[in-house]
Amino acid sequence: MSRNKCETLSIRTTAEIKDLIRQAAEREHRSVASMMEVLVLAHAEQSGLKASAKTKKTNKK
């Protein structure tokens, strides 16, 4: 599923968490950013979370 990516996210974490994300990304042949998306979407699905209408933007040119 293609997504219009126009937002930036910057986080601080431990070296251990960073390494685990990197390992997971390598295992699935993904970038670290793509792996973070997969993890967040999986957590949202398991928790019954949905993006609010305010956060969904259309790409108007």
PDB file of N, CA, C and O in Angstrom:
ATOM      1  N   MET A   1       0.842  -1.176   0.000  1.00  0.00           N
ATOM      2  CA  MET A   1       0.000   0.000   0.000  1.00  0.00           C
ATOM      3  C   MET A   1       0.888   1.241   0.000  1.00  0.00           C
ATOM      4  O   MET A   1       1.682   1.434   0.920  1.00  0.00           O
ATOM      5  N   SER A   2       0.761   2.073  -1.015  1.00  0.00           N
ATOM      6  CA  SER A   2       1.561   3.278  -1.136  1.00  0.00           C
ATOM      7  C   SER A   2       0.983   4.379  -0.249  1.00  0.00           C
ATOM      8  O   SER A   2      -0.232   4.574  -0.199  1.00  0.00           O
ATOM      9  N   ARG A   3       1.852   5.084   0.437  1.00  0.00           N
ATOM     10  CA  ARG A   3       1.427   6.172   1.315  1.00  0.00           C
ATOM     11  C   ARG A   3       2.144   7.451   0.901  1.00  0.00           C
ATOM     12  O   ARG A   3       3.316   7.422   0.526  1.00  0.00           O
ATOM     13  N   ASN A   4       1.434   8.572   0.973  1.00  0.00           N
ATOM     14  CA  ASN A   4       2.041   9.866   0.726  1.00  0.00           C
ATOM     15  C   ASN A   4       2.789  10.258   1.996  1.00  0.00           C
ATOM     16  O   ASN A   4       2.165  10.562   3.014  1.00  0.00           O
ATOM     17  N   LYS A   5       4.096  10.255   1.946  1.00  0.00           N
ATOM     18  CA  LYS A   5       4.900  10.520   3.136  1.00  0.00           C
ATOM     19  C   LYS A   5       5.370  11.968   3.130  1.00  0.00           C
ATOM     20  O   LYS A   5       6.252  12.347   2.360  1.00  0.00           O
ATOM     21  N   CYS A   6       4.766  12.769   4.002  1.00  0.00           N
ATOM     22  CA  CYS A   6       5.119  14.185   4.065  1.00  0.00           C
ATOM     23  C   CYS A   6       5.448  14.635   5.491  1.00  0.00           C
ATOM     24  O   CYS A   6       5.659  15.825   5.723  1.00  0.00           O
ATOM     25  N   GLU A   7       5.492  13.722   6.429  1.00  0.00           N
ATOM     26  CA  GLU A   7       5.779  14.051   7.826  1.00  0.00           C
ATOM     27  C   GLU A   7       7.150  13.505   8.223  1.00  0.00           C
ATOM     28  O   GLU A   7       7.608  12.496   7.687  1.00  0.00           O
ATOM     29  N   THR A   8       7.795  14.184   9.168  1.00  0.00           N
ATOM     30  CA  THR A   8       9.093  13.762   9.683  1.00  0.00           C
ATOM     31  C   THR A   8       8.941  13.399  11.150  1.00  0.00           C
ATOM     32  O   THR A   8       8.229  14.073  11.894  1.00  0.00           O
ATOM     33  N   LEU A   9       9.613  12.330  11.562  1.00  0.00           N
ATOM     34  CA  LEU A   9       9.591  11.892  12.951  1.00  0.00           C
ATOM     35  C   LEU A   9      11.029  11.672  13.399  1.00  0.00           C
ATOM     36  O   LEU A   9      11.796  10.978  12.732  1.00  0.00           O
ATOM     37  N   SER A  10      11.384  12.257  14.515  1.00  0.00           N
ATOM     38  CA  SER A  10      12.723  12.097  15.071  1.00  0.00           C
ATOM     39  C   SER A  10      12.563  11.611  16.508  1.00  0.00           C
ATOM     40  O   SER A  10      11.801  12.191  17.282  1.00  0.00           O
ATOM     41  N   ILE A  11      13.286  10.542  16.867  1.00  0.00           N
ATOM     42  CA  ILE A  11      13.173  10.004  18.227  1.00  0.00           C
ATOM     43  C   ILE A  11      14.554   9.812  18.839  1.00  0.00           C
ATOM     44  O   ILE A  11      15.556   9.698  18.132  1.00  0.00           O
ATOM     45  N   ARG A  12      14.585   9.778  20.153  1.00  0.00           N
ATOM     46  CA  ARG A  12      15.795   9.407  20.891  1.00  0.00           C
ATOM     47  C   ARG A  12      15.514   8.055  21.512  1.00  0.00           C
ATOM     48  O   ARG A  12      14.432   7.819  22.048  1.00  0.00           O
ATOM     49  N   THR A  13      16.493   7.168  21.437  1.00  0.00           N
ATOM     50  CA  THR A  13      16.317   5.840  21.999  1.00  0.00           C
ATOM     51  C   THR A  13      17.662   5.303  22.464  1.00  0.00           C
ATOM     52  O   THR A  13      18.692   5.956  22.294  1.00  0.00           O
ATOM     53  N   THR A  14      17.649   4.133  23.040  1.00  0.00           N
ATOM     54  CA  THR A  14      18.891   3.511  23.491  1.00  0.00           C
ATOM     55  C   THR A  14      19.570   2.803  22.326  1.00  0.00           C
ATOM     56  O   THR A  14      18.944   2.519  21.305  1.00  0.00           O
ATOM     57  N   ALA A  15      20.847   2.526  22.491  1.00  0.00           N
ATOM     58  CA  ALA A  15      21.596   1.782  21.475  1.00  0.00           C
ATOM     59  C   ALA A  15      20.993   0.395  21.281  1.00  0.00           C
ATOM     60  O   ALA A  15      20.983  -0.130  20.167  1.00  0.00           O
ATOM     61  N   GLU A  16      20.490  -0.201  22.364  1.00  0.00           N
ATOM     62  CA  GLU A  16      19.914  -1.544  22.282  1.00  0.00           C
ATOM     63  C   GLU A  16      18.649  -1.556  21.425  1.00  0.00           C
ATOM     64  O   GLU A  16      18.476  -2.435  20.581  1.00  0.00           O
ATOM     65  N   ILE A  17      17.773  -0.585  21.641  1.00  0.00           N
ATOM     66  CA  ILE A  17      16.539  -0.506  20.850  1.00  0.00           C
ATOM     67  C   ILE A  17      16.875  -0.228  19.391  1.00  0.00           C
ATOM     68  O   ILE A  17      16.296  -0.840  18.493  1.00  0.00           O
ATOM     69  N   LYS A  18      17.796   0.681  19.150  1.00  0.00           N
ATOM     70  CA  LYS A  18      18.206   0.989  17.779  1.00  0.00           C
ATOM     71  C   LYS A  18      18.741  -0.260  17.085  1.00  0.00           C
ATOM     72  O   LYS A  18      18.422  -0.512  15.923  1.00  0.00           O
ATOM     73  N   ASP A  19      19.542  -1.028  17.784  1.00  0.00           N
ATOM     74  CA  ASP A  19      20.095  -2.254  17.209  1.00  0.00           C
ATOM     75  C   ASP A  19      19.003  -3.282  16.926  1.00  0.00           C
ATOM     76  O   ASP A  19      19.040  -3.954  15.895  1.00  0.00           O
ATOM     77  N   LEU A  20      18.036  -3.410  17.826  1.00  0.00           N
ATOM     78  CA  LEU A  20      16.933  -4.352  17.594  1.00  0.00           C
ATOM     79  C   LEU A  20      16.103  -3.961  16.372  1.00  0.00           C
ATOM     80  O   LEU A  20      15.695  -4.820  15.591  1.00  0.00           O
ATOM     81  N   ILE A  21      15.858  -2.665  16.212  1.00  0.00           N
ATOM     82  CA  ILE A  21      15.115  -2.204  15.033  1.00  0.00           C
ATOM     83  C   ILE A  21      15.917  -2.500  13.773  1.00  0.00           C
ATOM     84  O   ILE A  21      15.362  -2.964  12.777  1.00  0.00           O
ATOM     85  N   ARG A  22      17.207  -2.236  13.810  1.00  0.00           N
ATOM     86  CA  ARG A  22      18.067  -2.506  12.657  1.00  0.00           C
ATOM     87  C   ARG A  22      18.069  -3.986  12.304  1.00  0.00           C
ATOM     88  O   ARG A  22      17.969  -4.350  11.132  1.00  0.00           O
ATOM     89  N   GLN A  23      18.185  -4.850  13.328  1.00  0.00           N
ATOM     90  CA  GLN A  23      18.165  -6.298  13.097  1.00  0.00           C
ATOM     91  C   GLN A  23      16.839  -6.747  12.481  1.00  0.00           C
ATOM     92  O   GLN A  23      16.822  -7.539  11.539  1.00  0.00           O
ATOM     93  N   ALA A  24      15.739  -6.238  13.016  1.00  0.00           N
ATOM     94  CA  ALA A  24      14.418  -6.593  12.484  1.00  0.00           C
ATOM     95  C   ALA A  24      14.288  -6.138  11.036  1.00  0.00           C
ATOM     96  O   ALA A  24      13.755  -6.867  10.199  1.00  0.00           O
ATOM     97  N   ALA A  25      14.771  -4.942  10.741  1.00  0.00           N
ATOM     98  CA  ALA A  25      14.709  -4.417   9.373  1.00  0.00           C
ATOM     99  C   ALA A  25      15.531  -5.280   8.422  1.00  0.00           C
ATOM    100  O   ALA A  25      15.074  -5.612   7.328  1.00  0.00           O
ATOM    101  N   GLU A  26      16.730  -5.640   8.830  1.00  0.00           N
ATOM    102  CA  GLU A  26      17.580  -6.498   7.997  1.00  0.00           C
ATOM    103  C   GLU A  26      16.918  -7.844   7.742  1.00  0.00           C
ATOM    104  O   GLU A  26      16.938  -8.343   6.617  1.00  0.00           O
ATOM    105  N   ARG A  27      16.339  -8.426   8.767  1.00  0.00           N
ATOM    106  CA  ARG A  27      15.703  -9.738   8.639  1.00  0.00           C
ATOM    107  C   ARG A  27      14.577  -9.708   7.605  1.00  0.00           C
ATOM    108  O   ARG A  27      14.368 -10.684   6.885  1.00  0.00           O
ATOM    109  N   GLU A  28      13.854  -8.590   7.533  1.00  0.00           N
ATOM    110  CA  GLU A  28      12.730  -8.471   6.597  1.00  0.00           C
ATOM    111  C   GLU A  28      13.096  -7.709   5.323  1.00  0.00           C
ATOM    112  O   GLU A  28      12.224  -7.371   4.523  1.00  0.00           O
ATOM    113  N   HIS A  29      14.388  -7.442   5.140  1.00  0.00           N
ATOM    114  CA  HIS A  29      14.877  -6.721   3.952  1.00  0.00           C
ATOM    115  C   HIS A  29      14.149  -5.390   3.778  1.00  0.00           C
ATOM    116  O   HIS A  29      13.650  -5.067   2.700  1.00  0.00           O
ATOM    117  N   ARG A  30      14.104  -4.628   4.871  1.00  0.00           N
ATOM    118  CA  ARG A  30      13.445  -3.322   4.888  1.00  0.00           C
ATOM    119  C   ARG A  30      14.430  -2.269   5.369  1.00  0.00           C
ATOM    120  O   ARG A  30      15.478  -2.584   5.934  1.00  0.00           O
ATOM    121  N   SER A  31      14.073  -1.014   5.134  1.00  0.00           N
ATOM    122  CA  SER A  31      14.821   0.076   5.751  1.00  0.00           C
ATOM    123  C   SER A  31      14.369   0.187   7.210  1.00  0.00           C
ATOM    124  O   SER A  31      13.334  -0.360   7.589  1.00  0.00           O
ATOM    125  N   VAL A  32      15.143   0.887   8.010  1.00  0.00           N
ATOM    126  CA  VAL A  32      14.759   1.102   9.404  1.00  0.00           C
ATOM    127  C   VAL A  32      13.440   1.880   9.458  1.00  0.00           C
ATOM    128  O   VAL A  32      12.570   1.564  10.269  1.00  0.00           O
ATOM    129  N   ALA A  33      13.287   2.892   8.603  1.00  0.00           N
ATOM    130  CA  ALA A  33      12.045   3.678   8.583  1.00  0.00           C
ATOM    131  C   ALA A  33      10.845   2.802   8.236  1.00  0.00           C
ATOM    132  O   ALA A  33       9.788   2.913   8.858  1.00  0.00           O
ATOM    133  N   SER A  34      11.011   1.935   7.247  1.00  0.00           N
ATOM    134  CA  SER A  34       9.925   1.030   6.859  1.00  0.00           C
ATOM    135  C   SER A  34       9.595   0.067   7.995  1.00  0.00           C
ATOM    136  O   SER A  34       8.425  -0.231   8.232  1.00  0.00           O
ATOM    137  N   MET A  35      10.609  -0.418   8.694  1.00  0.00           N
ATOM    138  CA  MET A  35      10.376  -1.338   9.815  1.00  0.00           C
ATOM    139  C   MET A  35       9.620  -0.632  10.928  1.00  0.00           C
ATOM    140  O   MET A  35       8.739  -1.225  11.550  1.00  0.00           O
ATOM    141  N   MET A  36       9.953   0.629  11.188  1.00  0.00           N
ATOM    142  CA  MET A  36       9.234   1.393  12.212  1.00  0.00           C
ATOM    143  C   MET A  36       7.759   1.518  11.840  1.00  0.00           C
ATOM    144  O   MET A  36       6.888   1.380  12.699  1.00  0.00           O
ATOM    145  N   GLU A  37       7.474   1.778  10.567  1.00  0.00           N
ATOM    146  CA  GLU A  37       6.081   1.864  10.116  1.00  0.00           C
ATOM    147  C   GLU A  37       5.357   0.547  10.342  1.00  0.00           C
ATOM    148  O   GLU A  37       4.230   0.530  10.837  1.00  0.00           O
ATOM    149  N   VAL A  38       6.002  -0.557   9.981  1.00  0.00           N
ATOM    150  CA  VAL A  38       5.397  -1.882  10.153  1.00  0.00           C
ATOM    151  C   VAL A  38       5.077  -2.123  11.625  1.00  0.00           C
ATOM    152  O   VAL A  38       3.987  -2.590  11.956  1.00  0.00           O
ATOM    153  N   LEU A  39       6.017  -1.808  12.502  1.00  0.00           N
ATOM    154  CA  LEU A  39       5.819  -2.030  13.934  1.00  0.00           C
ATOM    155  C   LEU A  39       4.689  -1.160  14.491  1.00  0.00           C
ATOM    156  O   LEU A  39       3.864  -1.638  15.268  1.00  0.00           O
ATOM    157  N   VAL A  40       4.652   0.102  14.099  1.00  0.00           N
ATOM    158  CA  VAL A  40       3.596   0.999  14.584  1.00  0.00           C
ATOM    159  C   VAL A  40       2.235   0.551  14.064  1.00  0.00           C
ATOM    160  O   VAL A  40       1.266   0.519  14.823  1.00  0.00           O
ATOM    161  N   LEU A  41       2.149   0.207  12.781  1.00  0.00           N
ATOM    162  CA  LEU A  41       0.874  -0.244  12.214  1.00  0.00           C
ATOM    163  C   LEU A  41       0.399  -1.546  12.859  1.00  0.00           C
ATOM    164  O   LEU A  41      -0.795  -1.712  13.104  1.00  0.00           O
ATOM    165  N   ALA A  42       1.318  -2.467  13.134  1.00  0.00           N
ATOM    166  CA  ALA A  42       0.944  -3.726  13.790  1.00  0.00           C
ATOM    167  C   ALA A  42       0.424  -3.453  15.201  1.00  0.00           C
ATOM    168  O   ALA A  42      -0.577  -4.034  15.620  1.00  0.00           O
ATOM    169  N   HIS A  43       1.100  -2.575  15.927  1.00  0.00           N
ATOM    170  CA  HIS A  43       0.654  -2.233  17.279  1.00  0.00           C
ATOM    171  C   HIS A  43      -0.719  -1.561  17.235  1.00  0.00           C
ATOM    172  O   HIS A  43      -1.593  -1.870  18.045  1.00  0.00           O
ATOM    173  N   ALA A  44      -0.902  -0.647  16.292  1.00  0.00           N
ATOM    174  CA  ALA A  44      -2.194   0.038  16.167  1.00  0.00           C
ATOM    175  C   ALA A  44      -3.308  -0.959  15.879  1.00  0.00           C
ATOM    176  O   ALA A  44      -4.389  -0.873  16.460  1.00  0.00           O
ATOM    177  N   GLU A  45      -3.045  -1.898  14.987  1.00  0.00           N
ATOM    178  CA  GLU A  45      -4.062  -2.907  14.656  1.00  0.00           C
ATOM    179  C   GLU A  45      -4.395  -3.771  15.871  1.00  0.00           C
ATOM    180  O   GLU A  45      -5.568  -4.031  16.141  1.00  0.00           O
ATOM    181  N   GLN A  46      -3.375  -4.217  16.604  1.00  0.00           N
ATOM    182  CA  GLN A  46      -3.589  -5.050  17.789  1.00  0.00           C
ATOM    183  C   GLN A  46      -4.338  -4.294  18.879  1.00  0.00           C
ATOM    184  O   GLN A  46      -5.088  -4.887  19.653  1.00  0.00           O
ATOM    185  N   SER A  47      -4.131  -2.987  18.934  1.00  0.00           N
ATOM    186  CA  SER A  47      -4.745  -2.166  19.985  1.00  0.00           C
ATOM    187  C   SER A  47      -6.058  -1.529  19.561  1.00  0.00           C
ATOM    188  O   SER A  47      -6.704  -0.846  20.356  1.00  0.00           O
ATOM    189  N   GLY A  48      -6.452  -1.746  18.323  1.00  0.00           N
ATOM    190  CA  GLY A  48      -7.692  -1.156  17.833  1.00  0.00           C
ATOM    191  C   GLY A  48      -7.603   0.342  17.603  1.00  0.00           C
ATOM    192  O   GLY A  48      -8.612   1.042  17.685  1.00  0.00           O
ATOM    193  N   LEU A  49      -6.412   0.840  17.317  1.00  0.00           N
ATOM    194  CA  LEU A  49      -6.220   2.272  17.090  1.00  0.00           C
ATOM    195  C   LEU A  49      -6.424   2.610  15.621  1.00  0.00           C
ATOM    196  O   LEU A  49      -6.076   1.826  14.739  1.00  0.00           O
ATOM    197  N   LYS A  50      -6.990   3.780  15.367  1.00  0.00           N
ATOM    198  CA  LYS A  50      -7.193   4.289  14.008  1.00  0.00           C
ATOM    199  C   LYS A  50      -6.667   5.717  13.961  1.00  0.00           C
ATOM    200  O   LYS A  50      -6.770   6.452  14.942  1.00  0.00           O
ATOM    201  N   ALA A  51      -6.102   6.112  12.816  1.00  0.00           N
ATOM    202  CA  ALA A  51      -5.657   7.496  12.647  1.00  0.00           C
ATOM    203  C   ALA A  51      -6.877   8.402  12.647  1.00  0.00           C
ATOM    204  O   ALA A  51      -7.901   8.074  12.048  1.00  0.00           O
ATOM    205  N   SER A  52      -6.768   9.538  13.317  1.00  0.00           N
ATOM    206  CA  SER A  52      -7.896  10.471  13.343  1.00  0.00           C
ATOM    207  C   SER A  52      -8.043  11.139  11.983  1.00  0.00           C
ATOM    208  O   SER A  52      -7.082  11.220  11.217  1.00  0.00           O
ATOM    209  N   ALA A  53      -9.233  11.609  11.688  1.00  0.00           N
ATOM    210  CA  ALA A  53      -9.507  12.257  10.404  1.00  0.00           C
ATOM    211  C   ALA A  53      -8.616  13.482  10.207  1.00  0.00           C
ATOM    212  O   ALA A  53      -8.261  13.809   9.075  1.00  0.00           O
ATOM    213  N   LYS A  54      -8.254  14.160  11.292  1.00  0.00           N
ATOM    214  CA  LYS A  54      -7.410  15.353  11.203  1.00  0.00           C
ATOM    215  C   LYS A  54      -6.031  15.031  10.646  1.00  0.00           C
ATOM    216  O   LYS A  54      -5.434  15.863   9.963  1.00  0.00           O
ATOM    217  N   THR A  55      -5.513  13.834  10.926  1.00  0.00           N
ATOM    218  CA  THR A  55      -4.161  13.496  10.495  1.00  0.00           C
ATOM    219  C   THR A  55      -4.106  13.006   9.062  1.00  0.00           C
ATOM    220  O   THR A  55      -3.025  12.943   8.475  1.00  0.00           O
ATOM    221  N   LYS A  56      -5.239  12.658   8.488  1.00  0.00           N
ATOM    222  CA  LYS A  56      -5.267  12.196   7.104  1.00  0.00           C
ATOM    223  C   LYS A  56      -5.329  13.410   6.186  1.00  0.00           C
ATOM    224  O   LYS A  56      -6.271  14.200   6.258  1.00  0.00           O
ATOM    225  N   LYS A  57      -4.318  13.560   5.318  1.00  0.00           N
ATOM    226  CA  LYS A  57      -4.253  14.709   4.422  1.00  0.00           C
ATOM    227  C   LYS A  57      -4.375  14.243   2.979  1.00  0.00           C
ATOM    228  O   LYS A  57      -3.987  13.126   2.637  1.00  0.00           O
ATOM    229  N   THR A  58      -4.914  15.107   2.149  1.00  0.00           N
ATOM    230  CA  THR A  58      -4.959  14.815   0.722  1.00  0.00           C
ATOM    231  C   THR A  58      -3.823  15.555   0.051  1.00  0.00           C
ATOM    232  O   THR A  58      -3.384  16.598   0.537  1.00  0.00           O
ATOM    233  N   ASN A  59      -3.350  15.034  -1.046  1.00  0.00           N
ATOM    234  CA  ASN A  59      -2.240  15.635  -1.765  1.00  0.00           C
ATOM    235  C   ASN A  59      -2.794  16.553  -2.846  1.00  0.00           C
ATOM    236  O   ASN A  59      -3.000  16.123  -3.981  1.00  0.00           O
ATOM    237  N   LYS A  60      -3.035  17.815  -2.500  1.00  0.00           N
ATOM    238  CA  LYS A  60      -3.576  18.782  -3.458  1.00  0.00           C
ATOM    239  C   LYS A  60      -2.437  19.575  -4.067  1.00  0.00           C
ATOM    240  O   LYS A  60      -1.561  20.069  -3.357  1.00  0.00           O
ATOM    241  N   LYS A  61      -2.454  19.694  -5.394  1.00  0.00           N
ATOM    242  CA  LYS A  61      -1.412  20.472  -6.081  1.00  0.00           C
ATOM    243  C   LYS A  61      -2.022  21.607  -6.849  1.00  0.00           C
ATOM    244  O   LYS A  61      -1.304  22.374  -7.491  1.00  0.00           O
TER     245      LYS A  61
END
